[in-house]
Amino acid sequence: MNVLRLLELNIGGKPLPLPVYFPSISSVKTALQPQDYLQVLSSLVGINGQYLVSAFDLAALAQPENVAKLLRSSRDAGAVTLMDSGNYESFWKDAQRQWRQPAFHQMLASFPCDLAFGFDEQQPPADAAEHVTLLVTRWQEDQAAADACQIVPIIHARASDLPDLCSAVAAQTSVSMLAVAERRLGDSVIDRARTVLAIRKALDKLSRYVALHLLGTGNPISIALYSAMGADSFDGLEWCQTVVDHNTGLLYHLSQADFFARQTSWSEAGLSFQARTLAHNLEFYASWMQRLRTAIANETMVDFFLHNFPAHVFRYCATEFCWSDS
C-alpha cells in the first residue's frame, strides 16, 4: 500500500480534504425528492461539507430558484458542490434521447457548482487513441461551458484498459481529478481494489498529482479499501438508501434505523424519521472519512482495518493483499 497521496485539493479557493465522500442526491431509487435531500444537506454543512446534485434533476425542478438559493447558501457556508452529468437519471428514466450535452451545459450555467462531472460517453470507441481524443474533446467542450467550475472527466472502459486511459487523459488535460465508475473496475471488491491500485500507479507516473474519484461507491468498507489503494473521492446513495451501524460500519435496510437511533443524539432532536436517519448517517460518514484521513497521514491503514473491519473481512483482505508483510 505504498502509494503517493495528496491530503487536500484546492477547489475554487476552498480546501477539500482527501479522501472525501460526496453524498449523492438523485430522483432515482430514493424515498424523497431531490430538493428535500438538498435541504437536509444544506442545513448540515457543519457536519458534511460536500455533496453531489444531478444536472438532470435540476433541469426537472418546478421551482429552480429555491434550489439555486440552497446551493448558493451551501457554497457561501464553505461547502464544495459537485454536479453530476445527469446521465444516470436519464438512463433509468428512459430519457437519454432528450438529455444531451447542450442541456447539461444549460444547467452548468444556471446552477454554478465547484466541480462537475463531464458529459460522459457510455459506449466509447474501441480504439484507445480515438477514445482519448473523444474524452479530451468532450472535456474541452464541457469546461468551456462551465466557467470557473472544474470539469472532472468520466472514463468508461474495461478494467484492464483504465490505467492507461486515465493516464493519457490526465496527461492531455489540466484536470486535478478524473473519475471512473466502480462497476467498471471488476466483478469483486478485491478485483476492483487491484484495479484502483493499477490506476493510481499509472497516474503517479505523471508530473503532478491527479485525484481519482469512484462513481457509485458509498459502502464504508469499500471506501476504506479503495482509499488504501489510492482512490481519493467517492459518491453514493447509501447515505439515503440505508442506515449505517456506527459500531461496525455495516449498512442495513433504511426501515431498521430505529435499531441504531441511540448511537447519535439525533434521535432526541424532534426530527422526522427520515431527517434523523439522514443526519445519523451523515455523522457516521464524516467520522469515518476523518479517521481514514488520519490513518493515511499516519501510515496506519492496516491498523485501521484491523479495528474497523469485521474480523472475517480483515482476515480475507489481509491474505489477498499481504497486509501481514506491511
Rosetta silent file (secondary structure, phi, psi, omega in degrees, C-alpha in Angstrom):
SEQUENCE: MNVLRLLELNIGGKPLPLPVYFPSISSVKTALQPQDYLQVLSSLVGINGQYLVSAFDLAALAQPENVAKLLRSSRDAGAVTLMDSGNYESFWKDAQRQWRQPAFHQMLASFPCDLAFGFDEQQPPADAAEHVTLLVTRWQEDQAAADACQIVPIIHARASDLPDLCSAVAAQTSVSMLAVAERRLGDSVIDRARTVLAIRKALDKLSRYVALHLLGTGNPISIALYSAMGADSFDGLEWCQTVVDHNTGLLYHLSQADFFARQTSWSEAGLSFQARTLAHNLEFYASWMQRLRTAIANETMVDFFLHNFPAHVFRYCATEFCWSDS
SCORE:     score description
SCORE:     0.000 S_00000001
   1 L     0.000   28.781  178.347    0.000    0.000    0.000 S_00000001
   2 L   -86.132   82.592 -179.974    2.902    2.333   -0.637 S_00000001
   3 L  -118.903  150.392  176.579    1.126    4.826   -2.911 S_00000001
   4 L   -68.238  143.402 -178.584    1.605    8.542   -3.261 S_00000001
   5 L  -134.744  146.098  169.113   -1.112   10.572   -1.555 S_00000001
   6 L  -113.162  130.425 -173.819   -2.423   14.106   -1.601 S_00000001
   7 L   -93.874   -4.186 -178.827   -4.240   15.051    1.587 S_00000001
   8 E  -163.989  140.100  172.136   -6.124   18.054    0.223 S_00000001
   9 E  -110.053  146.983  173.445   -7.327   19.599   -3.035 S_00000001
  10 E   -97.629  114.790 -178.029   -7.921   23.305   -3.562 S_00000001
  11 E  -116.690  101.879  179.511  -11.313   23.701   -5.215 S_00000001
  12 L    59.229   36.078 -179.199  -12.136   27.288   -6.076 S_00000001
  13 L    84.491   -0.038  178.826  -10.209   28.567   -3.083 S_00000001
  14 E  -110.298  137.149  179.395  -11.847   26.062   -0.733 S_00000001
  15 E   -76.581  133.700  174.866   -9.953   23.123    0.805 S_00000001
  16 E  -118.021  102.102 -178.072  -11.308   19.672    0.005 S_00000001
  17 E   -66.673  144.418 -179.722   -9.729   17.110    2.365 S_00000001
  18 L  -120.093  144.893   -5.210   -8.902   13.715    0.858 S_00000001
  19 L   -71.078  159.403 -173.764  -10.188   11.083    0.841 S_00000001
  20 E  -138.578  146.722  177.422  -13.694   12.512    0.667 S_00000001
  21 E  -116.019  125.732  176.140  -17.243   11.178    0.351 S_00000001
  22 E  -100.677  107.910  172.236  -19.907   13.108   -1.557 S_00000001
  23 E   -60.394  129.001 -177.221  -23.449   12.136   -0.505 S_00000001
  24 E   -89.820  144.477  172.787  -25.401   11.916   -3.747 S_00000001
  25 L  -112.989  126.714 -177.839  -28.794   13.480   -4.382 S_00000001
  26 L  -150.533  153.699  174.894  -30.921   11.738   -7.002 S_00000001
  27 L   -88.959   -1.682 -177.246  -34.546   11.246   -8.027 S_00000001
  28 L  -101.546  128.168  174.568  -33.791    7.594   -8.822 S_00000001
  29 L    59.010   37.163  177.323  -34.241    4.847   -6.206 S_00000001
  30 L  -132.999  159.322 -173.460  -34.711    7.287   -3.311 S_00000001
  31 L   -85.431  -30.080 -175.658  -37.623    7.991   -0.978 S_00000001
  32 L  -110.157  171.844  175.805  -37.672   11.803   -1.024 S_00000001
  33 L   -78.359  152.094 -179.715  -37.496   14.493   -3.668 S_00000001
  34 H   -52.587  -39.231 -178.601  -34.047   15.918   -4.559 S_00000001
  35 H   -67.010  -26.707  177.396  -34.917   19.292   -3.022 S_00000001
  36 H   -70.295  -43.281  176.968  -35.738   17.575    0.287 S_00000001
  37 H   -65.010  -39.307  179.264  -32.330   15.923    0.435 S_00000001
  38 H   -63.409  -36.293  178.382  -30.696   19.185   -0.555 S_00000001
  39 H   -63.031  -43.455  178.692  -32.478   20.935    2.301 S_00000001
  40 H   -63.206  -48.595 -177.688  -31.057   18.423    4.791 S_00000001
  41 H   -64.941  -37.778  179.463  -27.537   18.651    3.386 S_00000001
  42 H   -65.156  -32.647 -179.109  -27.636   22.454    3.254 S_00000001
  43 H   -81.428  -11.082 -176.328  -28.621   22.586    6.913 S_00000001
  44 L  -120.155   30.712  179.439  -25.796   20.203    7.926 S_00000001
  45 L   -59.171  -30.233  179.118  -22.825   21.760    6.138 S_00000001
  46 L   -64.891  -25.258  177.579  -21.053   21.904    9.503 S_00000001
  47 L   -93.459  -48.157 -178.329  -21.107   18.083    9.616 S_00000001
  48 L  -123.678  115.753 -171.700  -20.811   17.302    5.931 S_00000001
  49 L   -99.163   20.124  179.924  -19.130   19.913    3.749 S_00000001
  50 E  -159.389  150.562  175.796  -19.723   18.473    0.279 S_00000001
  51 E  -161.690  166.736 -178.017  -22.436   16.806   -1.788 S_00000001
  52 E  -115.878  136.190  174.139  -23.437   15.845   -5.330 S_00000001
  53 E  -122.061  153.813 -178.116  -26.501   17.017   -7.278 S_00000001
  54 E   -96.671  130.144  177.129  -27.745   15.757  -10.637 S_00000001
  55 H   -61.924  -35.888  179.216  -27.982   18.107  -13.608 S_00000001
  56 H   -62.301  -43.910  179.064  -30.911   16.040  -14.911 S_00000001
  57 H   -67.809  -36.509  178.033  -32.819   16.542  -11.664 S_00000001
  58 H   -62.581  -37.843 -179.191  -32.020   20.242  -11.624 S_00000001
  59 H   -67.890  -21.981 -176.339  -33.498   20.578  -15.116 S_00000001
  60 L   -95.040    1.450 -175.892  -36.753   18.996  -13.936 S_00000001
  61 L   -66.675  140.125  176.049  -37.340   21.303  -10.954 S_00000001
  62 L   -78.714  -33.938  179.447  -40.669   23.111  -10.728 S_00000001
  63 L  -127.885   75.908 -175.459  -39.145   25.913   -8.634 S_00000001
  64 H   -63.036  -26.098 -177.983  -35.458   26.070   -9.587 S_00000001
  65 H   -64.694  -32.356  178.992  -34.910   29.392   -7.833 S_00000001
  66 H   -67.478  -41.289  179.388  -35.414   27.761   -4.417 S_00000001
  67 H   -70.608  -38.393  176.856  -32.787   25.109   -5.125 S_00000001
  68 H   -60.097  -37.576  178.201  -30.411   27.693   -6.569 S_00000001
  69 H   -65.643  -41.438  178.069  -30.737   29.611   -3.310 S_00000001
  70 H   -63.703  -42.388  178.374  -29.909   26.485   -1.288 S_00000001
  71 H   -61.941  -43.422  179.588  -26.866   25.801   -3.452 S_00000001
  72 H   -63.487  -44.032 -178.906  -25.633   29.357   -3.029 S_00000001
  73 H   -65.044  -36.402  177.197  -26.102   29.311    0.733 S_00000001
  74 H   -64.294  -45.995 -179.474  -24.232   25.990    0.983 S_00000001
  75 H   -65.475  -38.506  177.813  -21.326   27.306   -1.044 S_00000001
  76 H   -63.849  -29.618  179.194  -21.257   30.517    0.976 S_00000001
  77 L   -82.798   -0.490  176.722  -21.023   28.356    4.103 S_00000001
  78 L   105.529    0.274 -178.883  -17.959   26.616    2.670 S_00000001
  79 L   -70.885  146.763  172.631  -19.499   23.527    1.070 S_00000001
  80 E   -99.589  117.370 -176.823  -17.956   22.054   -2.082 S_00000001
  81 E  -103.024  137.742 -176.271  -20.759   21.272   -4.525 S_00000001
  82 E  -123.403  125.346  178.407  -20.415   18.675   -7.276 S_00000001
  83 E  -101.199  129.294  175.329  -22.797   18.426  -10.260 S_00000001
  84 E   -85.079  157.203 -177.365  -23.303   15.092  -11.974 S_00000001
  85 L   -66.886  -19.867 -179.024  -23.832   14.957  -15.738 S_00000001
  86 L    90.593   -1.812 -176.965  -27.353   13.580  -15.261 S_00000001
  87 H   -70.291  -25.459  175.657  -26.764   10.527  -17.427 S_00000001
  88 H   -63.415  -49.874 -178.893  -27.514    8.171  -14.518 S_00000001
  89 H   -68.240  -39.418 -178.875  -31.015    9.597  -14.107 S_00000001
  90 H   -65.111  -31.437  176.971  -31.653    9.878  -17.857 S_00000001
  91 H   -66.319  -50.868 -176.402  -30.815    6.169  -18.236 S_00000001
  92 H   -70.658  -21.510  179.459  -33.200    4.993  -15.526 S_00000001
  93 L  -103.016   13.062  176.288  -35.946    7.338  -16.724 S_00000001
  94 L    51.722   46.562 -177.599  -35.530    6.333  -20.371 S_00000001
  95 L  -124.711   25.057 -175.864  -34.750    9.914  -21.351 S_00000001
  96 L   -66.174  -30.833  179.402  -31.325    9.534  -22.958 S_00000001
  97 L   -69.463  -30.577 -179.468  -32.540   10.792  -26.324 S_00000001
  98 L   -86.777  -29.966 -175.917  -33.784   14.011  -24.738 S_00000001
  99 L   -93.165  100.092 -177.269  -30.915   14.523  -22.313 S_00000001
 100 L  -120.412  174.435 -175.148  -27.959   15.681  -24.381 S_00000001
 101 H   -56.428  -41.572  178.556  -24.807   17.698  -23.780 S_00000001
 102 H   -59.478  -35.044  177.630  -26.375   21.148  -24.555 S_00000001
 103 H   -67.350  -38.677  175.609  -28.978   20.571  -21.820 S_00000001
 104 H   -62.031  -43.509  178.651  -26.181   19.722  -19.399 S_00000001
 105 H   -61.368  -35.111  177.820  -24.366   22.916  -20.365 S_00000001
 106 H   -64.144  -37.573  178.329  -27.503   24.902  -19.631 S_00000001
 107 H   -70.213  -35.452  176.229  -27.556   23.514  -16.089 S_00000001
 108 H   -59.928  -36.664 -179.732  -23.883   24.386  -15.643 S_00000001
 109 H   -78.278  -30.306 -174.321  -24.771   27.983  -16.453 S_00000001
 110 H   -87.489  -29.210 -176.660  -27.937   28.056  -14.346 S_00000001
 111 L  -129.565   79.003 -177.657  -26.656   26.310  -11.190 S_00000001
 112 L   -58.136  130.928  176.392  -22.988   27.170  -10.626 S_00000001
 113 L  -126.722  173.675 -179.662  -21.107   24.481   -8.683 S_00000001
 114 L   -82.470  -37.799  179.838  -17.486   23.988   -7.667 S_00000001
 115 E  -133.685  155.097  173.535  -16.999   20.719   -9.542 S_00000001
 116 E  -151.505  138.201  173.093  -18.919   18.878  -12.240 S_00000001
 117 E   -73.758  141.304  178.272  -18.525   15.522  -13.915 S_00000001
 118 L   -68.009  162.440  179.191  -18.178   15.790  -17.666 S_00000001
 119 L   -74.221  100.939 -168.131  -20.904   14.585  -20.004 S_00000001
 120 L   -81.893  150.765  177.042  -19.720   11.007  -20.250 S_00000001
 121 L   -98.852  113.748 -175.312  -19.853    8.645  -23.215 S_00000001
 122 L   -75.258  -25.214 -179.494  -21.298    5.298  -22.110 S_00000001
 123 L  -125.619   75.660 -174.712  -20.259    3.456  -25.299 S_00000001
 124 L   -73.103  166.758  177.715  -16.839    4.866  -26.232 S_00000001
 125 L   -61.929  150.043  178.776  -14.787    3.861  -29.293 S_00000001
 126 L   -73.039  -31.411  179.476  -12.900    0.596  -29.089 S_00000001
 127 L   -73.251  128.071 -174.350   -9.717    2.216  -30.386 S_00000001
 128 H   -63.006  -42.078 -178.914   -7.764    3.699  -27.476 S_00000001
 129 H   -64.378  -42.117  177.295   -6.470    6.727  -29.390 S_00000001
 130 H   -64.278  -38.059  179.798   -9.974    7.610  -30.614 S_00000001
 131 H   -63.540  -46.326  179.654  -11.284    7.143  -27.100 S_00000001
 132 H   -62.522  -43.224  179.034   -8.725    9.525  -25.606 S_00000001
 133 H   -60.094  -43.377  177.672   -9.428   12.099  -28.330 S_00000001
 134 H   -61.101  -45.264 -178.754  -13.156   11.899  -27.603 S_00000001
 135 H   -63.010  -44.068 -179.003  -12.596   12.282  -23.863 S_00000001
 136 H   -67.327  -42.224  179.033  -10.291   15.276  -24.257 S_00000001
 137 H   -63.791  -43.707  179.653  -12.607   16.975  -26.771 S_00000001
 138 H   -64.167  -40.228  177.637  -15.650   16.403  -24.571 S_00000001
 139 H   -62.537  -43.035  179.039  -13.776   17.771  -21.567 S_00000001
 140 H   -61.197  -42.506  179.289  -12.802   20.885  -23.508 S_00000001
 141 H   -64.174  -45.228 -179.152  -16.427   21.457  -24.574 S_00000001
 142 H   -67.460  -41.403 -178.924  -17.750   20.993  -21.054 S_00000001
 143 H   -65.689  -35.637  177.962  -15.047   23.142  -19.474 S_00000001
 144 H   -63.543  -30.495 -179.769  -15.761   25.965  -21.919 S_00000001
 145 H   -87.657  -11.245 -170.202  -19.400   25.919  -20.775 S_00000001
 146 H   -96.758   -8.357 -179.573  -18.561   25.612  -17.075 S_00000001
 147 L    58.996 -122.910 -175.984  -16.711   28.885  -16.475 S_00000001
 148 L   -79.569  -13.743  178.559  -14.942   28.615  -13.087 S_00000001
 149 L   -67.266  132.614 -179.002  -16.450   25.198  -12.282 S_00000001
 150 E   -84.939  124.110  179.101  -13.843   22.445  -12.676 S_00000001
 151 E   -87.262  130.291  179.535  -14.897   19.638  -15.029 S_00000001
 152 E  -107.775  111.202 -179.188  -13.933   16.107  -13.975 S_00000001
 153 L   -66.225  142.338  172.895  -13.816   13.664  -16.939 S_00000001
 154 E  -105.064  131.327 -177.860  -15.506   10.287  -16.524 S_00000001
 155 L  -115.312  118.096  176.416  -13.765    7.359  -18.219 S_00000001
 156 L  -106.254  124.821 -179.915  -15.737    4.221  -19.108 S_00000001
 157 L  -168.719  172.873  172.774  -13.713    1.213  -20.239 S_00000001
 158 L   -64.261  149.796 -176.721  -12.754   -2.337  -19.402 S_00000001
 159 H   -54.413  -40.659 -176.897  -10.879   -2.625  -16.123 S_00000001
 160 H   -68.435  -22.638 -178.672   -7.669   -3.651  -17.875 S_00000001
 161 H   -91.700  -15.203 -172.299   -7.760   -0.546  -20.095 S_00000001
 162 H   -63.184  -43.124 -178.649   -8.489    2.012  -17.392 S_00000001
 163 H   -56.209  -49.333 -178.408   -4.934    2.674  -16.093 S_00000001
 164 H   -67.493  -39.290  179.736   -3.542    3.658  -19.495 S_00000001
 165 H   -65.334  -44.543  179.235   -6.657    5.632  -20.468 S_00000001
 166 H   -60.584  -44.209 -179.587   -6.695    7.550  -17.191 S_00000001
 167 H   -63.609  -42.062 -178.038   -3.020    8.393  -17.533 S_00000001
 168 H   -66.409  -43.256  179.700   -3.432    9.515  -21.148 S_00000001
 169 H   -65.721  -42.938  179.078   -6.436   11.744  -20.432 S_00000001
 170 H   -63.299  -37.736 -178.547   -4.748   13.297  -17.411 S_00000001
 171 H   -67.797  -30.316 -176.129   -1.588   13.935  -19.437 S_00000001
 172 H   -96.195    2.107  178.265   -3.514   15.760  -22.187 S_00000001
 173 L  -131.162  176.507  177.841   -5.626   17.923  -19.893 S_00000001
 174 L  -105.659   20.302 -173.593   -5.083   20.111  -16.856 S_00000001
 175 L   -65.954  145.720  173.977   -7.547   18.235  -14.654 S_00000001
 176 L   -96.723   -8.057  179.956   -6.851   17.792  -10.973 S_00000001
 177 E  -153.120  144.700  168.757   -9.306   14.876  -10.769 S_00000001
 178 E  -135.950  165.687 -169.753  -10.816   12.253  -13.043 S_00000001
 179 E  -131.837  147.689  171.265  -13.482    9.646  -12.416 S_00000001
 180 E  -134.924  154.003  178.335  -14.307    6.013  -13.174 S_00000001
 181 E   -81.869  135.049 -179.632  -17.386    4.000  -12.258 S_00000001
 182 H   -55.851  -39.626 -176.665  -16.851    1.415   -9.532 S_00000001
 183 H   -61.809  -20.633 -178.955  -18.802   -1.168  -11.526 S_00000001
 184 H   -84.198   -6.487 -172.625  -16.195   -0.902  -14.321 S_00000001
 185 H   -83.191  -13.691 -177.279  -13.325   -1.879  -12.034 S_00000001
 186 L   145.325  178.243 -177.201  -14.080   -5.603  -11.916 S_00000001
 187 L   -81.648  -48.642 -176.220  -16.561   -8.114  -10.548 S_00000001
 188 L  -100.410  162.448  179.447  -15.424   -8.481   -6.940 S_00000001
 189 H   -64.257  -30.843  177.787  -14.340   -5.867   -4.435 S_00000001
 190 H   -68.650  -46.063  177.179  -10.871   -7.455   -4.413 S_00000001
 191 H   -60.189  -41.824 -178.882  -10.577   -7.211   -8.207 S_00000001
 192 H   -65.017  -40.064  178.221  -11.804   -3.632   -8.046 S_00000001
 193 H   -62.501  -39.611  179.028   -9.269   -2.717   -5.376 S_00000001
 194 H   -66.801  -35.653  177.015   -6.468   -4.095   -7.543 S_00000001
 195 H   -67.311  -40.400  176.445   -7.688   -2.038  -10.495 S_00000001
 196 H   -58.146  -44.665  179.521   -7.720    1.089   -8.332 S_00000001
 197 H   -61.918  -39.564  179.362   -4.117    0.387   -7.357 S_00000001
 198 H   -66.043  -39.924  177.403   -3.163   -0.060  -11.022 S_00000001
 199 H   -64.622  -44.527 -179.885   -4.811    3.257  -11.933 S_00000001
 200 H   -60.718  -42.833  179.722   -3.074    5.026   -9.059 S_00000001
 201 H   -63.730  -37.322  178.539    0.322    3.668  -10.106 S_00000001
 202 H   -68.270  -42.052  179.839   -0.289    4.849  -13.686 S_00000001
 203 H   -67.682  -33.308 -177.058   -1.348    8.318  -12.534 S_00000001
 204 L   -72.316   -6.423  175.237    1.601    8.615  -10.183 S_00000001
 205 L   -82.709   -9.073  178.838    3.980    8.456  -13.148 S_00000001
 206 L   -78.123  169.618 -176.914    2.745   11.917  -14.185 S_00000001
 207 L   -82.176   -4.533  179.596    4.469   15.129  -13.134 S_00000001
 208 L  -141.512  162.348  179.654    1.555   16.194  -10.914 S_00000001
 209 L   -82.133  131.098  175.044   -0.941   14.529   -8.577 S_00000001
 210 L  -119.462  119.672 -178.400   -4.291   13.655  -10.159 S_00000001
 211 E   -74.138  149.703 -178.719   -7.037   12.627   -7.754 S_00000001
 212 E  -114.455  122.246  177.472   -9.189    9.586   -8.563 S_00000001
 213 E  -104.671  138.234  175.403  -12.950    9.634   -7.989 S_00000001
 214 E  -109.453  120.676  179.806  -15.042    6.452   -7.910 S_00000001
 215 E   -78.247  133.515  174.598  -18.646    6.817   -9.059 S_00000001
 216 L    76.161   28.037  178.900  -21.294    4.962   -7.101 S_00000001
 217 L  -113.891  106.492 -179.857  -19.139    3.973   -4.131 S_00000001
 218 L  -131.493    0.838  176.652  -20.824    4.563   -0.794 S_00000001
 219 L   -76.411  125.500 -175.094  -20.211    1.395    1.189 S_00000001
 220 H   -56.257  -41.722 -179.182  -17.892    2.303    4.106 S_00000001
 221 H   -66.297  -42.038  177.947  -15.784   -0.860    3.868 S_00000001
 222 H   -64.093  -42.757  178.623  -15.343   -0.432    0.120 S_00000001
 223 H   -56.858  -46.229 -178.192  -14.462    3.241    0.558 S_00000001
 224 H   -64.316  -44.391 -178.313  -11.767    2.353    3.075 S_00000001
 225 H   -64.984  -45.504  179.483  -10.288   -0.434    0.957 S_00000001
 226 H   -67.281  -33.104  176.345  -10.219    1.666   -2.221 S_00000001
 227 H   -61.411  -41.067  179.218   -8.742    4.594   -0.287 S_00000001
 228 H   -63.538  -28.288 -178.546   -5.853    2.383    0.769 S_00000001
 229 H   -87.541   -6.475  174.881   -5.263    1.522   -2.881 S_00000001
 230 L   119.605    3.766  173.831   -5.115    5.144   -3.962 S_00000001
 231 L   -77.253  149.614 -172.916   -8.664    6.366   -4.619 S_00000001
 232 L  -118.486  -22.894 -169.595   -9.354    9.848   -3.291 S_00000001
 233 E  -147.599  147.192 -173.674  -13.024   10.685   -3.759 S_00000001
 234 E  -145.727  153.399  168.877  -16.331    8.838   -3.740 S_00000001
 235 E  -141.097  152.457  179.897  -20.044    9.405   -4.199 S_00000001
 236 E  -172.457  165.235 -179.235  -23.018    7.198   -3.464 S_00000001
 237 L   -98.241    0.660 -176.780  -26.658    6.984   -2.426 S_00000001
 238 H   -56.864  -32.917 -177.972  -26.111    4.688    0.548 S_00000001
 239 H   -60.377  -25.251 -179.845  -26.433    7.639    2.954 S_00000001
 240 H  -116.959   -2.146  178.921  -30.121    7.984    1.988 S_00000001
 241 H  -103.354  -21.104 -175.533  -30.966    4.414    0.946 S_00000001
 242 E  -134.655  179.123  170.145  -29.720    2.547    4.039 S_00000001
 243 E  -123.058  141.189 -176.399  -28.873    3.099    7.692 S_00000001
 244 E  -103.942  137.727  172.330  -25.348    2.579    8.993 S_00000001
 245 L   -82.722  112.530 -177.532  -24.400    0.917   12.262 S_00000001
 246 L   -60.878  -26.448 -175.680  -21.819    3.302   13.766 S_00000001
 247 L   -78.185  -26.767 -174.965  -20.252    0.453   15.733 S_00000001
 248 L  -121.181  -18.560 -174.854  -19.475   -1.791   12.760 S_00000001
 249 L    77.447    7.687  179.708  -19.712    0.365    9.619 S_00000001
 250 L   -87.932  150.824 -177.242  -22.197   -2.135    8.175 S_00000001
 251 E  -102.658  142.704 -179.775  -25.295   -0.994    6.274 S_00000001
 252 E  -129.721  168.681  178.796  -28.856   -2.098    6.997 S_00000001
 253 E   -59.829  140.400 -176.364  -32.285   -1.530    5.481 S_00000001
 254 H   -54.923  -34.525 -178.505  -33.465    2.041    5.987 S_00000001
 255 H   -66.584  -14.483 -178.972  -36.560    0.832    7.859 S_00000001
 256 H   -93.317   16.052 -176.937  -34.281   -0.627   10.571 S_00000001
 257 H   -60.996  -28.918  179.769  -32.932    2.776   11.586 S_00000001
 258 H   -58.558  -30.010 -178.376  -34.682    2.572   14.961 S_00000001
 259 H   -65.708  -21.778 -174.594  -32.245   -0.161   15.993 S_00000001
 260 H  -120.025    6.720 -172.128  -29.338    2.308   15.767 S_00000001
 261 H   -59.891  -35.086 -174.814  -31.043    5.602   16.587 S_00000001
 262 H   -80.565    3.344  175.497  -29.455    5.960   20.022 S_00000001
 263 H   -73.418  -17.932  176.701  -25.933    5.867   18.594 S_00000001
 264 L  -132.339  171.714  179.622  -26.247    9.611   17.997 S_00000001
 265 H   -82.930   -3.256 -177.016  -28.127   12.482   19.599 S_00000001
 266 H   -65.904  -22.120  179.113  -30.320   12.960   16.528 S_00000001
 267 H   -66.257  -19.175 -179.130  -32.915   10.594   17.988 S_00000001
 268 H  -103.958    9.226 -172.751  -33.684   13.287   20.577 S_00000001
 269 L   -88.730   -1.169  179.449  -33.782   16.207   18.131 S_00000001
 270 L    71.901   25.233 -179.592  -37.502   16.033   17.390 S_00000001
 271 L   -93.055  165.382  174.156  -36.922   15.363   13.703 S_00000001
 272 L   -66.318  163.050  178.533  -38.880   13.144   11.335 S_00000001
 273 H   -54.358  -47.383 -178.276  -37.770    9.543   10.875 S_00000001
 274 H   -62.872  -47.372 -175.258  -36.215   10.384    7.510 S_00000001
 275 H   -64.420  -44.918 -178.024  -34.411   13.530    8.683 S_00000001
 276 H   -70.140  -30.283  177.729  -32.887   11.998   11.813 S_00000001
 277 H   -70.324  -40.669  177.487  -31.774    8.905    9.887 S_00000001
 278 H   -63.340  -43.508  178.869  -30.063   11.030    7.243 S_00000001
 279 H   -64.405  -40.716  176.267  -28.329   13.082    9.930 S_00000001
 280 H   -55.950  -46.056 -179.011  -27.339    9.847   11.726 S_00000001
 281 H   -68.287  -43.713 -178.914  -25.740    8.578    8.514 S_00000001
 282 H   -62.346  -37.310  178.385  -24.000   11.847    7.664 S_00000001
 283 H   -63.991  -39.294  177.272  -22.440   11.991   11.120 S_00000001
 284 H   -62.726  -50.754 -176.632  -21.042    8.500   10.599 S_00000001
 285 H   -60.407  -38.355  178.391  -19.582    9.274    7.172 S_00000001
 286 H   -61.227  -44.157  179.427  -17.947   12.456    8.466 S_00000001
 287 H   -68.483  -43.735 -178.423  -16.273   10.491   11.270 S_00000001
 288 H   -59.810  -45.587 -178.593  -15.345    7.541    9.032 S_00000001
 289 H   -68.743  -37.456  178.201  -13.663    9.740    6.446 S_00000001
 290 H   -65.768  -40.589  177.767  -11.793   11.748    9.065 S_00000001
 291 H   -66.397  -35.507  175.149  -10.468    8.577   10.666 S_00000001
 292 H   -62.872  -44.507  179.368   -9.426    7.341    7.229 S_00000001
 293 H   -60.438  -41.667  179.743   -7.528   10.575    6.591 S_00000001
 294 H   -64.087  -42.477 -179.786   -5.744   10.244    9.919 S_00000001
 295 H   -65.595  -39.913  178.724   -4.782    6.638    9.201 S_00000001
 296 H   -65.591  -45.998 -179.126   -3.473    7.548    5.741 S_00000001
 297 H   -62.116  -35.677 -177.967   -1.486   10.512    7.083 S_00000001
 298 H   -92.658   -0.449 -178.331   -0.002    8.355    9.847 S_00000001
 299 L    56.913   46.010  179.981    0.513    5.338    7.567 S_00000001
 300 L  -124.417   37.626 -176.943   -1.577    3.149    9.883 S_00000001
 301 H   -63.582  -40.030 -179.984   -4.172    1.856    7.412 S_00000001
 302 H   -61.411  -39.787  176.680   -3.693   -1.801    8.341 S_00000001
 303 H   -64.066  -38.771  176.465   -4.373   -0.906   11.965 S_00000001
 304 H   -59.813  -46.717 -179.799   -7.493    0.979   10.843 S_00000001
 305 H   -62.639  -42.288 -178.194   -8.711   -2.114    9.005 S_00000001
 306 H   -58.746  -39.209 -175.183   -7.932   -4.366   11.965 S_00000001
 307 H   -93.139  -10.764 -175.096  -10.054   -2.283   14.309 S_00000001
 308 H  -121.864  -16.838  176.716  -12.867   -1.311   11.941 S_00000001
 309 L   -90.745  146.843  169.332  -13.447   -4.237    9.578 S_00000001
 310 L   -54.311  146.996 -172.047  -15.372   -7.347   10.650 S_00000001
 311 H   -56.019  -42.567 -177.524  -12.820   -9.989   11.631 S_00000001
 312 H   -70.022  -31.359  176.873  -13.543  -12.293    8.693 S_00000001
 313 H   -68.666  -44.240  178.658  -13.329   -9.376    6.239 S_00000001
 314 H   -60.887  -45.071 -178.063   -9.990   -8.283    7.663 S_00000001
 315 H   -60.923  -42.590 -178.853   -8.578  -11.814    7.509 S_00000001
 316 H   -64.827  -47.341 -179.861   -9.618  -12.214    3.889 S_00000001
 317 H   -64.971  -39.056 -179.790   -8.200   -8.855    2.824 S_00000001
 318 H   -61.362  -37.864  177.959   -5.008   -9.397    4.808 S_00000001
 319 H   -69.544  -46.019 -176.872   -4.412  -12.638    2.911 S_00000001
 320 H   -64.526  -36.780 -173.648   -5.242  -11.153   -0.506 S_00000001
 321 H  -111.130   10.202  175.753   -3.079   -8.062   -0.055 S_00000001
 322 L    55.096   45.026 -178.282   -0.323   -9.498    2.197 S_00000001
 323 H   -66.055  -24.965 -179.744   -1.001   -6.966    4.938 S_00000001
 324 H   -64.528  -18.460  179.918    0.958   -9.041    7.420 S_00000001
 325 H   -92.916   -2.040 -175.565    4.055   -8.022    5.440 S_00000001
 326 L   -74.688    0.000    0.000    3.258   -4.277    5.632 S_00000001
